[in-house]
C-alpha cells in the first residue's frame, strides 16, 4: 500500500510539473480562468488546448 501511494504521489508531481510547463510555454490557454478561492462565480472556467 505504501509503495502504491508513493508511486501515485510521484506521478502527480510529474503531472503537476508538466501542467505548469504547458501553461508557461503557452500550450494551454488559461486566460479567463478563475482561482477556486475567488469562486463566487457560477460559470465554469474554460481551458483551451492549442492544437
Buried (B, 14 or more C-beta within 10 A) or exposed (E): EEEEEEEEEEEEEEEEEEEEEBBEEEEBEEEEEEEEEEEEEEEEEEEEEEE
